[in-house]
Structure formats: structure tokens, C-alpha cells
């Protein structure tokens, strides 16, 4: 939510992962990992089950 609220998904971006990490007290890598996990969860709960990739 913070990334969305701060404009990370805007074009051009209003904030960088480094800035988000500073605000959250975590590394840029941790921000990237959390964003990917969040996006994955959002897609998994939004897309129809027939379009999901098989579990690894």
C-alpha cells in the first residue's frame, strides 16, 4: 500500500525502492521482494483459477 500511495507505480515513478526502504527501515532488496510477493498474491487471488500457473 505504501508503494502505491507514494506513487511507485506511477509513470514516471514518484518514489524509488530505495526511498521506500528508507521509510520502512528495510533494504531496497527487501522492498523489491515484498513488492513481488504482494503482486503475486494479488494476481493469484484475482485471476481465474484456469489461468494460474501450476504450483512448483
Secondary structure, 3 states (H helix, E strand, C coil): CHHHHHCCCCCCCCCCHHHHHHHHCCCHHHHHHHHHHHHHHHHHHHCCHHHCCCCC
